[in-house]
Amino acid sequence: FAILAVVLLIVSILPILQVSFYDRATGDDYNNGAIARQTFIQTRSLLKTLIAVIVQVKSIWESYQGTWFSDFLFALQPEVFSLKAYWITAWIALILTISSVSYFMHIILVDVMGWHKEEFIIVDCSVLVLMLQFVQSPRSALFWYTGMVHYVVPLALALFSMGCFIRYVIGKKVKYIIVSSILMTFLGGMSYLSAFMAPLF
């Protein structure tokens, strides 16, 4: 059953990966990445592009809202560096979703509750299939970079930080609370919903 669950997850992901190669920037992607794209085309320097993005983020933070980490990632949308790179959006969304959900569920089910790994795999893969196939807006969660950054990245940061916090509580290893605090700092500069959810947890 564990093997079947993994196969089901892989099969459910294949259409998403296939469609990803037809993905292109749209909407806010152009506005968010305009300064970085212009800087990169003119200078071909990653460092100068990052500096331009930091200046842009500082301006937004001081004049509009405090989502500094979201704005930083928004500005680095894939087409800033190549008009053929946008396909990576869905891949990033899948990697973050699968890794963060699996990490958190492994801690809860295996480390805390003592489940066997086969049982964890069945439940984990089932949850992931449901999350990926019944996501309310596949466009925003998987194929639109700005949406993916604003919703999937904060979810992943929240799950990783909560998982690290649980590991700290279990083992009292300081490294976990340090990592959790760093992740929470980045989370504080992103989606407000996830930024509230993780500390409340």
Secondary structure as UniProt FT lines:
FT   HELIX           2..20
FT   TURN            21..22
FT   HELIX           28..43
FT   HELIX           46..63
FT   HELIX           68..75
FT   HELIX           78..80
FT   TURN            83..84
FT   TURN            86..87
FT   HELIX           88..106
FT   HELIX           107..112
FT   HELIX           117..133
FT   HELIX           139..143
FT   HELIX           145..171
FT   HELIX           174..188
FT   HELIX           192..200
//
